[in-house]
Amino acid sequence: MKKILILAIFCLLLIGVTSAYEIRIDAPQSIKAGETIVVNGTTNLPAGVSFDIMLTRSEYTSEVKASQHVTVQGEKNFTVEFPTTGYTRGTYKVEILPTGEFRYLGDSITMRVVTLIDRSDEAQVTSLPRQYLSGVLHVMGIAHNVGNSGIEMEVDNPDGTLLFGPSFIPTNIDGGFSKDIQIEKTGVYLVKLSDQKGDIGTYNITIVDQDISTVPLVTSTSVSQTSGSTSTTPSASIFSSRDQPAYFSVETKQGPVRVYTSSGTDWVIEYTDASGQREKINNKGSGFPEEITIQGKGDTQYFMVYPNKYSDQANVTLFAENANNIAASRIPPSGFVTGATVSTASTTKASFPVIIVLISFVLVVSLWHRKK
């Protein structure tokens, strides 16, 4: 009798185990923001049973982003996709909601955490987003967190085939980099940047078959976020040579304004100070940005940038910290005062007294000889 009772209890337990329903989902631990979260799952629920999978942002508070309705089919497998276009970086959660009378037991996995990674603010491509077909694709920019440890670059042709890299290129101490790549056709070239931590971002450069004078000038703004705060550094890019210098108009804020160029070329900065005098700055070589700090008054300041060597010509980017905007042109702004630079003016002032002394000396000698 005791054996029959034990057998009956075992059968009841067996029935309870076999009637338990399981459902398991899997999702990537992390993806780049903008990509699609693909959720794959399997279950032993009866075909025809439906349930919902919900995507929520899981930070300080929970925010529902999207949900998908799933109906179990005969093969008992399912796939759900959640596009993340426009989503900010952070932690997200995909979770199966409770389903009526069905309770998930055993090895069920009904929730996965997915981290969206967005490092695009860690680097900025500052070369012109539209360039004319000259046989060279000019890629220039700054990677804010790599210092002089180099950055990995890969460039794809407009048809998707590999054009350059992936290969590490050198950066200066500020993370500035520059690379000229031979090309033969117009179209949209895709630039991919990475470092030792992984992918940073992708950037498009369009090559057009027209004269550079008809290529529109673009002012770009780089926004970087650290510790919950937001800082904005406007910048503008344009072609510059000794014959065709670049002119920039900077709308300053109150306080010190740090203005600096891109690296890769030995640039010269000229600007007009508060007294209307032109100043000339050329303290760095090609491996470092040329820079100057001025006192902003909420007004517009004007700068001229050109290469130190007559043989150099390239795209130059001017950055301005503590400024609202930058506009670039090859035509001198109306507010840009033309005239001699400080060095020229100093030379003129220094030589004038010398000439007076020499003339006086000659007159004295001449009079002395006459008296004799």
C-alpha positions as CSV (number, residue, x, y, z in Angstrom):
1,M,0.0,0.0,0.0
2,K,2.8,2.3,0.9
3,K,4.5,1.6,-2.5
4,I,1.3,2.5,-4.3
5,L,1.0,5.8,-2.4
6,I,4.6,6.8,-3.2
7,L,4.0,5.9,-6.9
8,A,0.9,8.0,-6.9
9,I,2.7,11.0,-5.4
10,F,5.5,10.6,-7.9
11,C,3.0,10.5,-10.8
12,L,1.4,13.7,-9.5
13,L,4.7,15.5,-9.3
14,L,5.6,14.3,-12.8
15,I,2.4,15.6,-14.2
16,G,3.0,19.0,-12.4
17,V,6.5,19.2,-13.9
18,T,5.5,18.3,-17.4
19,S,2.6,20.8,-17.3
20,A,4.9,23.7,-16.4
21,Y,5.5,26.1,-19.3
22,E,8.9,27.6,-20.1
23,I,9.9,30.5,-22.2
24,R,13.4,31.7,-22.9
25,I,14.5,34.9,-24.7
26,D,18.0,36.0,-25.7
27,A,19.2,39.5,-26.7
28,P,22.6,41.1,-27.2
29,Q,24.2,42.6,-24.1
30,S,25.1,45.8,-26.0
31,I,24.7,47.4,-29.4
32,K,25.4,50.8,-30.9
33,A,22.6,53.3,-30.6
34,G,20.6,53.4,-33.8
35,E,20.9,49.7,-34.5
36,T,18.1,47.2,-34.0
37,I,17.7,45.1,-30.8
38,V,16.9,41.5,-32.1
39,V,15.2,39.3,-29.5
40,N,15.1,35.6,-30.2
41,G,13.0,33.2,-28.2
42,T,11.7,29.7,-27.8
43,T,8.9,28.2,-25.7
44,N,6.8,25.1,-25.0
45,L,3.5,27.2,-24.8
46,P,0.7,25.8,-27.0
47,A,0.5,27.1,-30.5
48,G,-1.9,30.1,-30.7
49,V,-1.1,31.5,-27.3
50,S,-0.1,35.2,-27.4
51,F,2.0,37.4,-25.2
52,D,3.7,40.8,-25.2
53,I,7.4,41.7,-25.1
54,M,8.1,45.2,-23.9
55,L,11.2,47.4,-24.3
56,T,11.8,50.0,-21.5
57,R,14.6,52.4,-20.7
58,S,15.9,51.3,-17.3
59,E,17.8,54.1,-15.7
60,Y,16.6,56.1,-12.6
61,T,13.0,55.7,-13.7
62,S,11.4,53.2,-16.1
63,E,10.2,54.5,-19.4
64,V,8.3,52.3,-21.9
65,K,9.8,52.7,-25.4
66,A,8.0,50.1,-27.4
67,S,6.1,46.7,-27.2
68,Q,5.6,43.8,-29.6
69,H,2.7,41.3,-29.7
70,V,3.8,37.6,-30.3
71,T,1.7,34.6,-31.1
72,V,3.2,31.2,-30.7
73,Q,3.4,29.2,-33.9
74,G,3.9,25.5,-34.5
75,E,7.7,25.6,-34.5
76,K,7.6,27.3,-31.0
77,N,10.4,29.8,-32.0
78,F,9.9,33.5,-32.4
79,T,11.9,36.7,-33.2
80,V,11.1,40.3,-32.3
81,E,13.0,43.4,-33.4
82,F,13.1,46.8,-31.7
83,P,14.7,49.6,-33.8
84,T,16.6,52.1,-31.6
85,T,16.8,55.0,-34.1
86,G,16.8,58.2,-32.1
87,Y,17.3,56.5,-28.7
88,T,20.0,57.9,-26.4
89,R,22.7,55.7,-24.9
90,G,22.0,53.9,-21.7
91,T,20.5,50.8,-20.2
92,Y,17.4,49.2,-21.7
93,K,15.3,46.1,-20.7
94,V,13.3,43.7,-22.9
95,E,10.8,41.7,-20.8
96,I,7.9,39.3,-21.4
97,L,4.7,40.4,-19.7
98,P,2.6,37.9,-17.7
99,T,0.3,35.8,-19.9
100,G,-3.1,35.0,-18.4
101,E,-3.2,31.7,-16.7
102,F,0.2,30.6,-17.9
103,R,3.0,30.7,-15.3
104,Y,6.6,30.4,-16.4
105,L,8.6,27.9,-14.4
106,G,11.8,25.9,-14.7
107,D,14.6,27.5,-16.7
108,S,12.5,30.3,-18.1
109,I,14.3,33.6,-18.9
110,T,11.8,36.4,-19.4
111,M,14.0,39.4,-19.2
112,R,17.3,40.7,-20.7
113,V,19.2,43.9,-20.2
114,V,20.7,45.7,-23.3
115,T,23.1,48.6,-23.2
116,L,23.0,51.1,-26.0
117,I,26.4,52.5,-26.7
118,D,26.9,55.9,-28.3
119,R,30.4,57.3,-28.5
120,S,29.9,59.6,-31.4
121,D,30.6,62.7,-29.3
122,E,34.1,61.3,-28.5
123,A,35.3,62.2,-32.0
124,Q,34.5,64.8,-34.6
125,V,35.3,64.9,-38.3
126,T,36.1,68.5,-39.1
127,S,37.0,68.3,-42.7
128,L,34.4,69.6,-45.2
129,P,31.4,67.3,-45.4
130,R,31.2,68.2,-49.1
131,Q,34.4,68.4,-51.1
132,Y,35.2,68.8,-54.8
133,L,36.7,66.0,-56.8
134,S,40.4,66.7,-56.9
135,G,41.8,63.2,-56.6
136,V,42.1,63.3,-52.9
137,L,39.6,62.7,-50.1
138,H,40.7,64.8,-47.1
139,V,39.7,63.4,-43.7
140,M,40.5,65.6,-40.7
141,G,39.2,65.6,-37.2
142,I,39.8,65.3,-33.5
143,A,39.3,62.4,-31.1
144,H,38.8,63.8,-27.7
145,N,39.9,60.9,-25.5
146,V,42.8,59.2,-27.3
147,G,45.5,61.8,-26.9
148,N,48.5,60.9,-29.1
149,S,47.9,57.2,-29.0
150,G,46.4,57.1,-32.5
151,I,43.0,56.3,-34.0
152,E,41.9,53.5,-36.3
153,M,40.3,54.7,-39.6
154,E,38.4,52.7,-42.3
155,V,37.0,54.4,-45.4
156,D,34.5,52.7,-47.8
157,N,33.8,53.7,-51.4
158,P,30.4,54.9,-52.5
159,D,29.6,51.4,-53.7
160,G,30.4,49.9,-50.2
161,T,33.8,48.4,-51.1
162,L,36.8,49.0,-48.9
163,L,38.9,52.0,-49.9
164,F,41.3,52.4,-47.0
165,G,42.2,50.5,-43.8
166,P,41.3,49.6,-41.2
167,S,44.6,51.2,-40.1
168,F,45.8,53.3,-37.2
169,I,46.8,56.8,-38.0
170,P,48.8,59.1,-35.7
171,T,47.1,61.7,-33.5
172,N,48.7,64.7,-31.7
173,I,48.5,65.3,-28.0
174,D,45.1,66.9,-28.4
175,G,43.8,63.9,-30.5
176,G,43.9,65.8,-33.8
177,F,44.4,63.7,-36.9
178,S,44.5,64.2,-40.7
179,K,44.7,61.8,-43.7
180,D,44.6,62.3,-47.4
181,I,43.3,59.3,-49.4
182,Q,43.5,58.9,-53.2
183,I,40.1,58.7,-54.9
184,E,38.9,58.8,-58.5
185,K,35.1,59.3,-58.4
186,T,32.3,61.3,-56.8
187,G,29.8,60.0,-54.3
188,V,29.3,59.5,-50.6
189,Y,32.3,58.0,-48.8
190,L,31.8,56.4,-45.4
191,V,34.5,57.1,-42.7
192,K,34.6,54.7,-39.7
193,L,36.6,55.6,-36.6
194,S,37.6,53.3,-33.8
195,D,40.1,53.1,-30.9
196,Q,41.3,50.5,-28.4
197,K,37.8,50.5,-26.8
198,G,36.0,49.7,-30.0
199,D,33.8,51.6,-32.5
200,I,33.4,55.4,-32.1
201,G,31.2,56.4,-35.0
202,T,30.7,56.7,-38.7
203,Y,30.7,59.8,-40.8
204,N,29.8,60.7,-44.4
205,I,31.9,62.9,-46.7
206,T,30.3,63.7,-50.1
207,I,32.6,64.3,-53.1
208,V,31.0,66.4,-55.9
209,D,32.2,67.1,-59.4
210,Q,32.1,70.9,-59.3
211,D,34.4,73.9,-58.6
212,I,35.1,74.5,-54.9
213,S,33.7,78.0,-55.1
214,T,30.2,76.5,-55.6
215,V,30.5,74.1,-52.7
216,P,28.4,75.4,-49.8
217,L,30.2,76.2,-46.6
218,V,28.9,74.3,-43.6
219,T,29.2,75.3,-40.0
220,S,29.2,72.3,-37.7
221,T,28.7,72.1,-33.9
222,S,30.2,69.4,-31.7
223,V,28.4,68.6,-28.4
224,S,30.2,66.6,-25.7
225,Q,28.6,65.4,-22.5
226,T,30.5,64.6,-19.3
227,S,29.2,64.0,-15.8
228,G,25.7,65.1,-16.8
229,S,26.8,68.5,-18.1
230,T,26.7,69.6,-21.7
231,S,29.4,71.8,-23.4
232,T,29.3,73.1,-26.9
233,T,32.2,73.9,-29.1
234,P,31.2,75.4,-32.5
235,S,33.5,75.0,-35.4
236,A,33.6,75.7,-39.2
237,S,35.8,74.3,-42.0
238,I,36.9,75.8,-45.3
239,F,39.8,75.5,-47.8
240,S,42.7,77.9,-47.2
241,S,46.0,78.8,-49.0
242,R,48.3,81.8,-49.0
243,D,46.5,83.1,-52.1
244,Q,43.1,82.3,-50.7
245,P,43.1,82.7,-46.9
246,A,40.1,81.6,-44.8
247,Y,38.0,84.1,-42.9
248,F,36.0,83.3,-39.8
249,S,33.4,85.3,-37.9
250,V,33.0,84.2,-34.3
251,E,30.0,85.1,-32.2
252,T,31.6,85.2,-28.7
253,K,30.0,84.8,-25.3
254,Q,31.1,86.8,-22.2
255,G,34.5,85.8,-20.8
256,P,37.6,84.2,-22.2
257,V,37.2,82.6,-25.6
258,R,39.8,80.0,-26.7
259,V,40.1,79.9,-30.5
260,Y,42.2,77.2,-32.1
261,T,42.8,75.6,-35.5
262,S,42.9,72.0,-36.6
263,S,46.4,70.4,-36.9
264,G,48.2,68.8,-39.8
265,T,49.3,72.1,-41.3
266,D,51.4,75.0,-39.9
267,W,48.6,77.6,-39.6
268,V,48.8,81.3,-39.0
269,I,46.0,83.2,-37.3
270,E,45.5,87.0,-37.7
271,Y,42.8,88.9,-35.9
272,T,41.7,92.4,-35.0
273,D,42.1,93.3,-31.3
274,A,39.9,95.7,-29.3
275,S,41.9,98.7,-30.4
276,G,41.6,97.9,-34.1
277,Q,45.2,96.6,-34.4
278,R,45.9,93.4,-36.3
279,E,47.6,90.7,-34.4
280,K,49.5,87.7,-35.9
281,I,49.8,84.4,-34.1
282,N,52.2,81.6,-35.3
283,N,53.7,79.8,-32.3
284,K,53.0,76.1,-33.2
285,G,54.2,73.8,-36.0
286,S,52.1,71.5,-38.2
287,G,51.7,68.9,-35.5
288,F,49.8,71.1,-33.1
289,P,46.8,73.5,-33.4
290,E,47.5,77.2,-33.5
291,E,45.6,78.9,-30.7
292,I,44.8,82.2,-29.1
293,T,42.6,83.3,-26.2
294,I,40.6,86.5,-26.4
295,Q,38.2,88.3,-24.1
296,G,34.7,87.8,-25.4
297,K,32.1,90.5,-24.9
298,G,29.1,88.9,-26.5
299,D,30.2,90.5,-29.8
300,T,31.6,89.2,-33.1
301,Q,35.3,88.7,-33.6
302,Y,37.0,88.2,-36.9
303,F,39.9,85.9,-37.8
304,M,42.0,85.2,-40.9
305,V,43.7,81.8,-41.2
306,Y,46.3,80.7,-43.8
307,P,49.2,78.3,-44.0
308,N,52.6,79.6,-43.0
309,K,54.3,78.0,-46.0
310,Y,53.4,79.2,-49.5
311,S,53.5,75.6,-50.8
312,D,50.8,74.4,-48.3
313,Q,47.1,74.4,-49.0
314,A,44.4,72.4,-47.2
315,N,41.0,72.6,-45.4
316,V,41.3,74.3,-42.1
317,T,38.9,74.0,-39.1
318,L,38.6,76.8,-36.6
319,F,37.1,75.9,-33.1
320,A,35.9,78.4,-30.5
321,E,35.2,77.5,-26.9
322,N,32.7,79.8,-25.1
323,A,31.2,80.9,-28.4
324,N,27.7,80.7,-29.9
325,N,28.6,80.2,-33.6
326,I,31.3,80.4,-36.3
327,A,30.8,81.3,-40.0
328,A,33.5,80.6,-42.6
329,S,34.2,82.4,-45.9
330,R,36.9,83.3,-48.3
331,I,35.6,86.8,-48.6
332,P,36.9,89.2,-45.8
333,P,34.1,90.0,-43.4
334,S,32.9,93.6,-43.4
335,G,34.2,93.9,-39.8
336,F,37.7,92.7,-40.6
337,V,40.1,95.6,-40.4
338,T,42.8,95.5,-43.0
339,G,46.2,96.9,-42.3
340,A,49.7,96.1,-41.1
341,T,50.3,93.4,-38.5
342,V,51.9,94.1,-35.1
343,S,55.3,92.9,-36.2
344,T,55.3,95.2,-39.2
345,A,54.0,98.1,-37.2
346,S,56.7,97.5,-34.5
347,T,59.4,97.4,-37.1
348,T,58.2,100.8,-38.6
349,K,58.1,102.4,-35.2
350,A,61.6,101.1,-34.3
351,S,63.2,102.2,-37.5
352,F,61.8,105.7,-37.6
353,P,63.9,107.1,-34.6
354,V,67.1,105.4,-36.1
355,I,66.6,107.4,-39.3
356,I,66.2,110.7,-37.4
357,V,69.4,110.0,-35.4
358,L,71.4,109.2,-38.6
359,I,70.2,112.4,-40.3
360,S,71.1,114.5,-37.2
361,F,74.5,112.9,-37.1
362,V,75.2,113.8,-40.7
363,L,74.1,117.4,-40.2
364,V,76.3,117.8,-37.2
365,V,79.3,116.4,-39.0
366,S,78.6,118.6,-42.0
367,L,78.4,121.8,-39.8
368,W,81.6,120.9,-37.9
369,H,83.5,120.6,-41.2
370,R,82.2,124.0,-42.4
371,K,83.4,125.7,-39.2
372,K,86.8,124.3,-39.7
